[in-house]
């Protein structure tokens, strides 16, 4: 890649815009008095080394990054409860300022590692000085508990250079199951409170 700054700038702009829009949804809920499914929103653009590493690992040609790497720009929406994940997903489906290209439900169908999250790949029509530039961006929706697990698993995975020992994988799967049990208990408690 000759000019990373030029390539990544539109993603920086798109992530910044989407963070504002998704955080505005949270503010709308707060002002409406309705129960808010969004705890907080974060976003980032992948670092150059992370893009290069993933391109090698996934056999993505550098001239195909914009088409074949769906998470150069990424946003994460955190919720308190599992049910809120699906509320947020439905809200995103209704939006007219993005097109959903793909959905992957790792909440109901976790990865073998135990990873859970709901991934939505969107095409976002970025308004630039040269016209509309459609960008592929990934939005992940997960509970706070799922996020803690994923953050720690990611850090451990990179300490082992993606070659994690079998016993560590088993421990992470066990923690993932315990994490989901905690989410289930919180969901049950939330339903009890709503029924008061």
Helices and strands as residue ranges (DSSP letters): H 4-32, E 40-45, H 48-58, G 62-64, H 65-68, E 73-79, H 82-94, E 99-105, E 118-128, E 131-143, H 144-159, H 166-194
